[in-house]
Amino acid sequence: MPPVRFAFPMTARYGLPMLVTLRDETASGSVTNELTLDVLDETLTVRELIRSRVYQEVQDFNLKIRTADVAFNGLVQPERVPGVSGRREVDFAAQFKTACDAFERNGFFVLVGDRQAESLDDTVTLKHDTIVSFVKLTPLVGG
């Protein structure tokens, strides 16, 4: 008799991580970066989504920098410390604060599916096929 197989949907409902696709886009719709993020909860706030993304970016970068000279390519760039050069780990708390501040200043906006998040406290529901877009805005010259 063949073994019984259970098909679980790719959601966090059963304690399994769910992969969500995150994209960085320009205002014109060009995708500049794409990554996947493991999430454990289907429903979370935009703040928690940003926190998860920034945490993963910082952890990945800090692991790489210990073995190679790599550039940080995240949602927001780390603050440069005057007089300090060379390899330096990125501070998660500072990155998270910078990202939240940038969101609130309209430095970027977040689309979950086709819905734009209005605030950091907006609640979003994710599914395995949800695409979350972080659309970075660039200020106009002279404006």
DSSP file (Angstrom, degrees, kcal/mol; ACC not computed):
  #  RESIDUE AA STRUCTURE BP1 BP2  ACC     N-H-->O    O-->H-N    N-H-->O    O-->H-N    TCO  KAPPA ALPHA  PHI   PSI    X-CA   Y-CA   Z-CA
    1    1 A M              0   0    0      0, 0.0     3,-0.1     0, 0.0     0, 0.0   0.000 360.0 360.0 360.0 131.0    0.0    0.0    0.0
    2    2 A P        -     0   0    0      0, 0.0     3,-0.0     0, 0.0     2,-0.0  -0.324 360.0 -94.4 -69.1 153.3    1.5    3.4   -1.0
    3    3 A P        -     0   0    0      0, 0.0     2,-0.4     0, 0.0     0, 0.0  -0.327  40.6-109.5 -65.7 149.9    2.2    5.9    1.8
    4    4 A V        -     0   0    0     -3,-0.1     2,-0.4     2,-0.0     0, 0.0  -0.670  34.4-159.7 -80.9 131.0   -0.6    8.4    2.5
    5    5 A R        -     0   0    0     -2,-0.4     2,-0.5    -3,-0.0    -1,-0.0  -0.933   4.6-151.8-115.1 136.0    0.4   11.9    1.5
    6    6 A F        -     0   0    0     -2,-0.4     2,-0.8     2,-0.0    -2,-0.0  -0.905   8.5-145.5-106.3 132.0   -1.2   15.1    2.8
    7    7 A A        -     0   0    0     -2,-0.5    -2,-0.0     0, 0.0     0, 0.0  -0.861  17.8-170.2 -98.8 110.3   -1.3   18.1    0.6
    8    8 A F        -     0   0    0     -2,-0.8    -2,-0.0     1,-0.0     2,-0.0  -0.834  26.1-116.6 -97.7 135.2   -0.9   21.3    2.7
    9    9 A P        -     0   0    0      0, 0.0     2,-2.6     0, 0.0     5,-0.2  -0.371  37.0-102.2 -63.8 152.2   -1.5   24.6    1.1
   10   10 A M  S    S+     0   0    0      2,-0.1     2,-0.3     3,-0.1   118,-0.2  -0.428  82.6 116.5 -78.0  70.8    1.6   26.8    1.1
   11   11 A T  S >  S-     0   0    0     -2,-2.6     3,-0.6   116,-0.1     5,-0.5  -0.852  76.3-117.9-130.8 168.9    0.5   28.9    4.0
   12   12 A A  G >  S+     0   0    0     -2,-0.3     3,-2.1     1,-0.2    -2,-0.1   0.492  90.2  98.1 -83.3  -3.0    1.7   29.6    7.5
   13   13 A R  G 3  S+     0   0    0      1,-0.3    -1,-0.2     2,-0.1    -3,-0.1   0.808  84.3  46.2 -56.4 -33.4   -1.5   28.2    8.9
   14   14 A Y  G <  S-     0   0    0     -3,-0.6    -1,-0.3    -5,-0.2    -2,-0.1   0.144 126.3 -94.8 -99.4  19.6    0.0   24.8    9.6
   15   15 A G  S <  S+     0   0    0     -3,-2.1    -2,-0.1     1,-0.3    -3,-0.1   0.553  89.3 125.6  80.9   6.8    3.2   26.2   11.2
   16   16 A L        -     0   0    0     -5,-0.5    -1,-0.3    24,-0.1    -2,-0.2  -0.773  66.6-109.2 -96.8 142.9    5.1   26.0    7.9
   17   17 A P        -     0   0    0      0, 0.0     2,-0.4     0, 0.0    23,-0.2  -0.381  28.1-143.0 -68.1 151.3    6.8   29.1    6.5
   18   18 A M  E     -A   39   0A   0     21,-2.6    21,-2.5    23,-0.1     2,-0.5  -0.955   9.7-132.7-115.6 133.2    5.3   30.7    3.5
   19   19 A L  E     -A   38   0A   0     -2,-0.4     2,-0.4    19,-0.2    19,-0.2  -0.755  23.7-172.8 -88.1 127.4    7.4   32.2    0.7
   20   20 A V  E     -A   37   0A   0     17,-2.3    17,-2.3    -2,-0.5     2,-0.5  -0.963  21.4-127.4-119.4 136.8    6.3   35.6   -0.4
   21   21 A T  E     -Ab  36 131A   0    109,-1.3   111,-2.9    -2,-0.4     2,-0.4  -0.722  23.0-166.7 -86.8 127.8    7.9   37.4   -3.4
   22   22 A L  E     -Ab  35 132A   0     13,-3.4    13,-2.6    -2,-0.5     2,-0.4  -0.941   5.2-170.6-113.0 135.4    9.2   40.9   -2.7
   23   23 A R  E     -Ab  34 133A   0    109,-2.8   111,-3.6    -2,-0.4     2,-0.5  -0.978  18.3-146.5-127.3 139.2   10.1   43.3   -5.5
   24   24 A D  E     +Ab  33 134A   0      9,-2.9     8,-2.8    -2,-0.4     9,-1.2  -0.910  31.7 178.4 -96.5 130.1   11.8   46.6   -5.6
   25   25 A E  E     -Ab  31 135A   0    109,-2.5   111,-2.4    -2,-0.5     6,-0.2  -0.915  26.7-125.9-131.3 156.2   10.4   48.7   -8.4
   26   26 A T  E >   - b   0 136A   0      4,-2.1     3,-2.0    -2,-0.3   111,-0.1  -0.499  41.0-100.1 -89.0 169.1   10.8   52.2   -9.8
   27   27 A A  T 3  S+     0   0    0    109,-0.5   110,-0.1     1,-0.3    -1,-0.1   0.759 125.0  58.3 -62.2 -23.4    7.9   54.5  -10.3
   28   28 A S  T 3  S-     0   0    0      2,-0.1    -1,-0.3     1,-0.0    -3,-0.0   0.498 123.3-104.6 -85.3  -3.0    7.8   53.5  -14.0
   29   29 A G    <   +     0   0    0     -3,-2.0     2,-0.3     1,-0.3    -2,-0.1   0.458  69.7 146.1  97.8   1.4    7.3   49.9  -13.0
   30   30 A S        -     0   0    0      1,-0.1    -4,-2.1     2,-0.0     2,-0.6  -0.561  47.8-130.3 -73.0 132.9   10.9   48.5  -13.7
   31   31 A V  E     +A   25   0A   0     -2,-0.3    -6,-0.3    -6,-0.2     3,-0.1  -0.749  30.1 173.4 -85.0 122.7   11.8   45.7  -11.3
   32   32 A T  E     +     0   0A   0     -8,-2.8     2,-0.3    -2,-0.6    -7,-0.2   0.614  66.6   7.5-103.8 -17.6   15.3   46.5   -9.8
   33   33 A N  E     -A   24   0A   0     -9,-1.2    -9,-2.9     2,-0.0     2,-0.4  -0.966  58.7-167.4-161.9 145.6   15.5   43.7   -7.3
   34   34 A E  E     +A   23   0A   0     -2,-0.3     2,-0.3   -11,-0.2   -11,-0.2  -0.996  15.9 159.1-140.5 136.1   13.5   40.6   -6.4
   35   35 A L  E     -A   22   0A   0    -13,-2.6   -13,-3.4    -2,-0.4     2,-0.4  -0.952  31.0-124.2-146.5 164.5   13.7   38.4   -3.3
   36   36 A T  E     -A   21   0A   0     -2,-0.3     2,-0.4   -15,-0.2   -15,-0.2  -0.874  19.6-159.2-113.3 150.6   11.7   35.9   -1.4
   37   37 A L  E     -A   20   0A   0    -17,-2.3   -17,-2.3    -2,-0.4     2,-0.5  -0.994  14.7-134.5-131.5 131.7   10.9   36.1    2.3
   38   38 A D  E     -A   19   0A   0     -2,-0.4     2,-0.4   -19,-0.2   -19,-0.2  -0.751  29.3-176.7 -81.6 125.7    9.8   33.4    4.6
   39   39 A V  E     -A   18   0A   0    -21,-2.5   -21,-2.6    -2,-0.5     3,-0.1  -0.955  23.0-163.2-123.8 147.4    6.8   34.5    6.8
   40   40 A L  S    S+     0   0    0     -2,-0.4     2,-0.4   -23,-0.2   -25,-0.2   0.623  75.4  58.7-101.7 -17.1    5.1   32.6    9.5
   41   41 A D        -     0   0    0      1,-0.1    -1,-0.1   -23,-0.1    85,-0.1  -0.942  62.3-154.5-117.8 136.3    1.9   34.6    9.8
   42   42 A E  S    S+     0   0    0     -2,-0.4    84,-3.4     1,-0.1     2,-0.5   0.830  87.7  50.1 -72.4 -32.4   -0.5   35.2    6.9
   43   43 A T  E    S+E  125   0B   0     82,-0.2     2,-0.3    80,-0.0    82,-0.2  -0.932  70.9 139.1-114.2 125.9   -1.8   38.4    8.5
   44   44 A L  E     -E  124   0B   0     80,-2.1    80,-3.3    -2,-0.5     2,-0.1  -0.961  47.9 -96.8-154.3 167.6    0.7   41.1    9.6
   45   45 A T  E  >  -E  123   0B   0     -2,-0.3     4,-2.2    78,-0.2    78,-0.2  -0.447  34.9-112.4 -85.4 164.0    1.1   44.9    9.6
   46   46 A V  H  > S+     0   0    0     76,-1.8     4,-2.8    73,-0.3     5,-0.2   0.881 120.4  57.0 -61.0 -37.8    3.1   46.8    7.0
   47   47 A R  H  > S+     0   0    0     73,-2.6     4,-2.7    75,-0.2    -1,-0.2   0.921 107.8  46.7 -59.0 -44.7    5.5   47.6    9.8
   48   48 A E  H  > S+     0   0    0     72,-0.3     4,-2.5     2,-0.2    -1,-0.2   0.864 111.2  52.1 -66.8 -36.0    6.0   43.9   10.5
   49   49 A L  H  X S+     0   0    0     -4,-2.2     4,-2.3     2,-0.2    -2,-0.2   0.932 112.2  44.8 -64.4 -46.1    6.5   43.2    6.8
   50   50 A I  H  X S+     0   0    0     -4,-2.8     4,-3.0     2,-0.2     5,-0.3   0.918 112.4  52.9 -63.1 -43.3    9.1   45.9    6.6
   51   51 A R  H  X S+     0   0    0     -4,-2.7     4,-2.6    -5,-0.2    -2,-0.2   0.922 110.1  47.6 -58.1 -45.4   10.8   44.6    9.8
   52   52 A S  H  X S+     0   0    0     -4,-2.5     4,-2.2     2,-0.2    -1,-0.2   0.914 114.4  46.5 -62.7 -43.5   10.9   41.1    8.4
   53   53 A R  H  X S+     0   0    0     -4,-2.3     4,-2.5     2,-0.2    -2,-0.2   0.954 114.9  44.9 -64.8 -49.6   12.4   42.2    5.1
   54   54 A V  H  X S+     0   0    0     -4,-3.0     4,-2.7     1,-0.2     5,-0.2   0.902 111.9  53.5 -63.1 -41.2   15.0   44.5    6.6
   55   55 A Y  H  X S+     0   0    0     -4,-2.6     4,-2.7    -5,-0.3    -1,-0.2   0.937 110.8  46.1 -58.4 -47.3   16.0   41.9    9.2
   56   56 A Q  H  X S+     0   0    0     -4,-2.2     4,-2.7     2,-0.2     5,-0.2   0.916 113.0  49.7 -63.3 -43.4   16.6   39.3    6.4
   57   57 A E  H  X S+     0   0    0     -4,-2.5     4,-2.5     2,-0.2    -1,-0.2   0.924 113.5  45.9 -60.1 -45.5   18.6   41.8    4.3
   58   58 A V  H  X S+     0   0    0     -4,-2.7     4,-3.0     2,-0.2    32,-0.3   0.919 113.4  48.7 -66.4 -44.0   20.7   42.8    7.3
   59   59 A Q  H  X S+     0   0    0     -4,-2.7     4,-1.9    -5,-0.2    -2,-0.2   0.934 113.0  47.5 -61.8 -45.8   21.3   39.2    8.3
   60   60 A D  H  X S+     0   0    0     -4,-2.7     4,-2.0    -5,-0.2    -2,-0.2   0.926 115.2  45.9 -60.7 -45.3   22.3   38.1    4.8
   61   61 A F  H  X S+     0   0    0     -4,-2.5     4,-2.8    -5,-0.2     5,-0.2   0.933 110.9  51.4 -64.5 -46.6   24.6   41.1    4.4
   62   62 A N  H  X S+     0   0    0     -4,-3.0     4,-0.7     1,-0.2    -1,-0.2   0.834 110.6  49.7 -64.3 -31.6   26.3   40.7    7.7
   63   63 A L  H  < S+     0   0    0     -4,-1.9     3,-0.4    -5,-0.2     4,-0.4   0.915 114.1  45.3 -69.1 -42.7   27.0   37.0    7.0
   64   64 A K  H >X S+     0   0    0     -4,-2.0     4,-1.9     1,-0.2     3,-1.7   0.887 105.6  59.4 -67.4 -39.6   28.5   37.8    3.6
   65   65 A I  H 3< S+     0   0    0     -4,-2.8    -1,-0.2     1,-0.3    -2,-0.2   0.748  94.5  65.5 -66.8 -22.0   30.6   40.7    4.8
   66   66 A R  T 3< S+     0   0    0     -4,-0.7    -1,-0.3    -3,-0.4    -2,-0.2   0.744 116.8  26.1 -69.6 -21.1   32.4   38.4    7.2
   67   67 A T  T <4 S+     0   0    0     -3,-1.7     2,-0.3    -4,-0.4    -2,-0.2   0.574 128.8  17.7-117.7 -14.4   33.9   36.5    4.2
   68   68 A A  S  < S-     0   0    0     -4,-1.9     2,-0.9     2,-0.0    -1,-0.3  -0.981  76.3-101.8-154.3 161.8   33.9   38.9    1.4
   69   69 A D        +     0   0    0     -2,-0.3     2,-0.3    -3,-0.1    -4,-0.1  -0.798  55.4 164.5 -89.3 105.0   33.8   42.6    0.5
   70   70 A V        -     0   0    0     -2,-0.9     2,-0.3    -9,-0.1    -2,-0.0  -0.870  35.9-119.9-124.6 155.1   30.2   43.1   -0.7
   71   71 A A        -     0   0    0     -2,-0.3     2,-0.4     2,-0.0    -6,-0.0  -0.718  30.5-115.2 -92.1 144.1   27.9   46.1   -1.2
   72   72 A F        -     0   0    0     -2,-0.3     2,-0.4     1,-0.1   -14,-0.1  -0.672  31.5-179.0 -79.6 126.7   24.7   46.4    0.7
   73   73 A N        +     0   0    0     -2,-0.4     2,-0.2   -16,-0.1     4,-0.1  -0.718  30.7 130.4-127.4  79.2   21.7   46.3   -1.6
   74   74 A G  S    S-     0   0    0     -2,-0.4     3,-0.1     2,-0.1   -20,-0.1  -0.526  74.0 -81.4-123.1-172.6   18.6   46.7    0.6
   75   75 A L  S    S+     0   0    0     -2,-0.2     2,-0.3     1,-0.2   -21,-0.0   0.901 117.5  13.8 -58.7 -44.6   15.4   48.7    0.9
   76   76 A V  S    S-     0   0    0    -22,-0.0    -1,-0.2    26,-0.0    -2,-0.1  -0.961  87.0-113.8-130.6 151.3   17.3   51.7    2.4
   77   77 A Q        -     0   0    0     -2,-0.3     3,-0.1     1,-0.1    -4,-0.1  -0.612  34.9-108.2 -85.9 142.7   21.1   52.3    2.5
   78   78 A P        -     0   0    0      0, 0.0     2,-0.2     0, 0.0    -1,-0.1  -0.315  38.7 -99.8 -66.4 151.6   22.9   52.2    5.8
   79   79 A E        -     0   0    0      1,-0.1     2,-0.3    -2,-0.0    16,-0.0  -0.516  37.3-124.7 -70.1 136.4   24.2   55.5    7.2
   80   80 A R        -     0   0    0     -2,-0.2    -1,-0.1    -3,-0.1     5,-0.1  -0.671  15.5-138.5 -84.8 137.0   27.9   56.1    6.5
   81   81 A V    >   -     0   0    0     -2,-0.3     3,-2.0     3,-0.2    -1,-0.0  -0.859  24.3-119.1 -97.4 119.1   30.1   56.7    9.5
   82   82 A P  T 3  S+     0   0    0      0, 0.0     3,-0.1     0, 0.0    -1,-0.0  -0.298  96.4  15.4 -58.3 136.0   32.6   59.5    8.9
   83   83 A G  T 3  S+     0   0    0      1,-0.2     2,-0.6     0, 0.0    -2,-0.0   0.380 101.1 108.2  83.6  -4.0   36.2   58.3    9.2
   84   84 A V    <   +     0   0    0     -3,-2.0     2,-0.3     2,-0.0    -3,-0.2  -0.924  42.0 167.1-109.5 123.7   35.2   54.6    9.1
   85   85 A S        +     0   0    0     -2,-0.6     2,-0.1    -3,-0.1    -5,-0.0  -0.792  34.7  37.2-126.7 172.4   36.1   52.7    6.0
   86   86 A G  S    S-     0   0    0     -2,-0.3     2,-0.2     2,-0.1    -2,-0.0  -0.377 101.4  -9.1  85.7-165.8   36.3   49.0    5.0
   87   87 A R        +     0   0    0     -2,-0.1     2,-0.3   -22,-0.1    -2,-0.1  -0.439  65.1 166.2 -72.6 137.2   33.9   46.3    6.0
   88   88 A R        -     0   0    0     -2,-0.2    -2,-0.1    -4,-0.1   -23,-0.0  -0.964  34.9-116.1-152.4 133.3   31.4   47.0    8.7
   89   89 A E        -     0   0    0     -2,-0.3     2,-0.4     1,-0.1   -31,-0.0  -0.337  32.3-118.3 -67.4 151.1   28.3   45.2    9.7
   90   90 A V        -     0   0    0    -32,-0.3     2,-0.6   -12,-0.0   -28,-0.1  -0.745  21.5-125.5 -92.8 138.1   24.9   46.9    9.3
   91   91 A D     >  -     0   0    0     -2,-0.4     4,-2.2     1,-0.2     5,-0.2  -0.743  12.3-154.4 -87.3 118.4   22.8   47.6   12.4
   92   92 A F  H  > S+     0   0    0     -2,-0.6     4,-3.0     1,-0.2     5,-0.2   0.917  91.7  52.8 -59.0 -47.1   19.3   46.1   12.1
   93   93 A A  H  > S+     0   0    0      1,-0.2     4,-2.2     2,-0.2    -1,-0.2   0.900 111.4  46.1 -60.3 -42.2   17.7   48.6   14.4
   94   94 A A  H  > S+     0   0    0      2,-0.2     4,-2.4     1,-0.2    -1,-0.2   0.907 113.7  49.1 -66.4 -41.3   19.0   51.6   12.6
   95   95 A Q  H  X S+     0   0    0     -4,-2.2     4,-2.5     2,-0.2    -2,-0.2   0.913 111.5  49.2 -64.0 -42.8   18.0   50.1    9.2
   96   96 A F  H  X S+     0   0    0     -4,-3.0     4,-2.4     2,-0.2     5,-0.2   0.922 112.0  47.8 -63.9 -44.3   14.5   49.3   10.4
   97   97 A K  H  X S+     0   0    0     -4,-2.2     4,-2.6    -5,-0.2    -1,-0.2   0.920 112.5  49.5 -62.1 -44.1   14.1   52.9   11.8
   98   98 A T  H  X S+     0   0    0     -4,-2.4     4,-2.5     1,-0.2    -2,-0.2   0.904 111.1  49.6 -61.6 -42.2   15.4   54.4    8.5
   99   99 A A  H  X S+     0   0    0     -4,-2.5     4,-2.3     2,-0.2    -2,-0.2   0.918 112.1  47.0 -64.9 -43.9   13.0   52.2    6.5
  100  100 A C  H  X S+     0   0    0     -4,-2.4     4,-2.3     2,-0.2    -2,-0.2   0.916 113.1  49.3 -64.1 -42.5   10.0   53.1    8.6
  101  101 A D  H  X S+     0   0    0     -4,-2.6     4,-1.7     1,-0.2    -2,-0.2   0.910 110.4  50.9 -61.4 -42.5   10.9   56.8    8.4
  102  102 A A  H  <>S+     0   0    0     -4,-2.5     5,-3.6     2,-0.2     6,-0.6   0.904 109.7  50.3 -63.4 -41.5   11.3   56.6    4.6
  103  103 A F  H ><5S+     0   0    0     -4,-2.3     3,-1.5     1,-0.2    -2,-0.2   0.936 111.4  47.9 -60.2 -46.9    7.9   54.9    4.3
  104  104 A E  H 3<5S+     0   0    0     -4,-2.3    -1,-0.2     1,-0.3    -2,-0.2   0.767 111.2  50.9 -68.2 -25.3    6.3   57.7    6.4
  105  105 A R  T 3<5S-     0   0    0     -4,-1.7    -1,-0.3    -5,-0.2    -2,-0.2   0.314 118.7-111.7 -90.3   6.9    8.0   60.4    4.3
  106  106 A N  T < 5S+     0   0    0     -3,-1.5    -3,-0.2     2,-0.2     3,-0.1   0.809  74.0 140.0  64.4  31.7    6.8   58.8    1.1
  107  107 A G  S   <S-     0   0    0     -5,-3.6    30,-2.4     1,-0.3     2,-0.3   0.754  81.5  -5.2 -72.0 -25.0   10.3   57.7    0.1
  108  108 A F  E     -C  136   0A   0     -6,-0.6     2,-0.3    28,-0.3    -1,-0.3  -0.965  69.9-144.8-156.4 158.7    8.7   54.5   -1.1
  109  109 A F  E     -C  135   0A   0     26,-2.0    26,-2.9    -2,-0.3     2,-0.5  -0.903  15.2-128.5-126.9 163.5    5.3   53.0   -1.0
  110  110 A V  E     -C  134   0A   0      7,-0.4     7,-2.9    -2,-0.3     2,-0.5  -0.932  14.1-167.3-117.8 127.1    4.2   49.4   -0.6
  111  111 A L  E     -CD 133 116A   0     22,-2.8    22,-2.9    -2,-0.5     2,-0.7  -0.963   3.2-165.5-110.0 125.6    1.8   47.5   -2.8
  112  112 A V  E >  S-CD 132 115A   0      3,-3.0     3,-1.8    -2,-0.5     2,-0.6  -0.927  74.6 -43.3-110.1 106.3    0.4   44.2   -1.6
  113  113 A G  T 3  S-     0   0    0     18,-2.5    20,-0.1    -2,-0.7    -2,-0.0  -0.654 124.9 -29.8  67.5-119.9   -1.1   42.6   -4.6
  114  114 A D  T 3  S+     0   0    0     -2,-0.6     2,-0.5    -3,-0.1    -1,-0.2   0.226 119.2  99.3-110.9  13.3   -2.9   45.5   -6.2
  115  115 A R  E <   -D  112   0A   0     -3,-1.8    -3,-3.0     0, 0.0     2,-0.4  -0.875  65.0-139.8-106.0 128.2   -3.6   47.3   -2.9
  116  116 A Q  E     -D  111   0A   0     -2,-0.5     2,-0.3    -5,-0.2    -5,-0.2  -0.722  18.2-127.8 -87.0 131.4   -1.5   50.2   -1.7
  117  117 A A        -     0   0    0     -7,-2.9    -7,-0.4    -2,-0.4     3,-0.1  -0.591  18.6-167.8 -75.5 135.0   -0.6   50.3    2.0
  118  118 A E        +     0   0    0     -2,-0.3     2,-0.3     1,-0.2    -1,-0.1   0.776  65.0  11.3 -95.2 -30.9   -1.5   53.7    3.5
  119  119 A S  S >  S-     0   0    0      1,-0.1     3,-1.4     0, 0.0   -73,-0.3  -0.933  74.0-107.2-144.7 166.1    0.2   53.4    6.9
  120  120 A L  T 3  S+     0   0    0     -2,-0.3   -73,-2.6     1,-0.3   -72,-0.3   0.746 118.6  55.8 -64.7 -23.3    2.7   51.2    8.8
  121  121 A D  T 3  S+     0   0    0    -75,-0.2    -1,-0.3   -76,-0.2     2,-0.1   0.435  77.2 120.8 -93.1   0.4   -0.2   49.9   10.9
  122  122 A D    <   -     0   0    0     -3,-1.4   -76,-1.8   -77,-0.1     2,-0.4  -0.405  61.8-131.6 -60.2 138.9   -2.3   48.7    7.9
  123  123 A T  E     -E   45   0B   0    -78,-0.2     2,-0.3   -77,-0.1   -78,-0.2  -0.816  24.9-170.4 -95.9 133.7   -2.9   45.0    8.2
  124  124 A V  E     -E   44   0B   0    -80,-3.3   -80,-2.1    -2,-0.4     2,-0.5  -0.921  15.5-142.7-122.9 149.7   -2.2   42.9    5.1
  125  125 A T  E     -E   43   0B   0     -2,-0.3     2,-0.3   -82,-0.2   -82,-0.2  -0.960  20.3-157.5-113.2 126.1   -3.1   39.3    4.3
  126  126 A L        -     0   0    0    -84,-3.4     2,-0.3    -2,-0.5  -106,-0.0  -0.757   9.8-172.4-105.4 147.3   -0.5   37.3    2.4
  127  127 A K    >   -     0   0    0     -2,-0.3     3,-1.9  -116,-0.1  -116,-0.1  -0.827  44.4 -97.1-126.2 169.1   -0.9   34.2    0.3
  128  128 A H  T 3  S+     0   0    0     -2,-0.3  -107,-0.2     1,-0.3  -117,-0.1   0.753 125.2  44.6 -62.2 -22.7    1.8   32.0   -1.3
  129  129 A D  T 3  S+     0   0    0   -109,-0.1    -1,-0.3     2,-0.1     2,-0.2   0.301  84.2 125.6-103.8  10.2    1.3   33.8   -4.6
  130  130 A T    <   -     0   0    0     -3,-1.9  -109,-1.3  -111,-0.2     2,-0.5  -0.471  46.5-154.6 -69.9 135.2    1.2   37.4   -3.2
  131  131 A I  E     -b   21   0A   0     -2,-0.2   -18,-2.5  -111,-0.1     2,-0.6  -0.962   4.0-160.3-110.5 126.2    3.7   39.8   -4.7
  132  132 A V  E     -bC  22 112A   0   -111,-2.9  -109,-2.8    -2,-0.5     2,-0.5  -0.930   8.2-159.8-107.3 121.9    4.7   42.7   -2.5
  133  133 A S  E     -bC  23 111A   0    -22,-2.9   -22,-2.8    -2,-0.6     2,-0.7  -0.885  11.1-160.6-107.4 130.7    6.1   45.6   -4.4
  134  134 A F  E     -bC  24 110A   0   -111,-3.6  -109,-2.5    -2,-0.5     2,-0.8  -0.926  16.3-160.9-104.6 105.7    8.3   48.3   -2.7
  135  135 A V  E     -bC  25 109A   0    -26,-2.9   -26,-2.0    -2,-0.7     2,-0.4  -0.802   4.8-151.1 -97.6 111.4    8.1   51.2   -5.1
  136  136 A K  E     -bC  26 108A   0   -111,-2.4  -109,-0.5    -2,-0.8     2,-0.4  -0.658   7.8-150.7 -85.1 131.4   11.0   53.6   -4.6
  137  137 A L        -     0   0    0    -30,-2.4  -111,-0.0    -2,-0.4    -1,-0.0  -0.821   2.6-154.0-102.8 139.7   10.3   57.2   -5.4
  138  138 A T        -     0   0    0     -2,-0.4   -30,-0.0   -30,-0.0   -31,-0.0  -0.942  24.5-114.6-112.6 134.2   13.0   59.6   -6.6
  139  139 A P        -     0   0    0      0, 0.0     2,-0.2     0, 0.0     3,-0.0  -0.343  32.7-111.5 -66.4 146.2   12.5   63.3   -6.0
  140  140 A L    >   -     0   0    0      1,-0.1     3,-1.8     3,-0.1     2,-0.2  -0.518  36.3-101.9 -74.8 144.0   12.2   65.5   -9.1
  141  141 A V  T 3  S+     0   0    0      1,-0.3    -1,-0.1    -2,-0.2     0, 0.0  -0.498 106.7   7.5 -66.3 129.0   15.1   67.8   -9.8
  142  142 A G  T 3         0   0    0     -2,-0.2    -1,-0.3     1,-0.1    -2,-0.0   0.489 360.0 360.0  80.1   2.7   14.2   71.3   -8.8
  143  143 A G    <         0   0    0     -3,-1.8    -2,-0.2     0, 0.0    -3,-0.1   0.400 360.0 360.0-132.9 360.0   11.0   70.2   -7.1
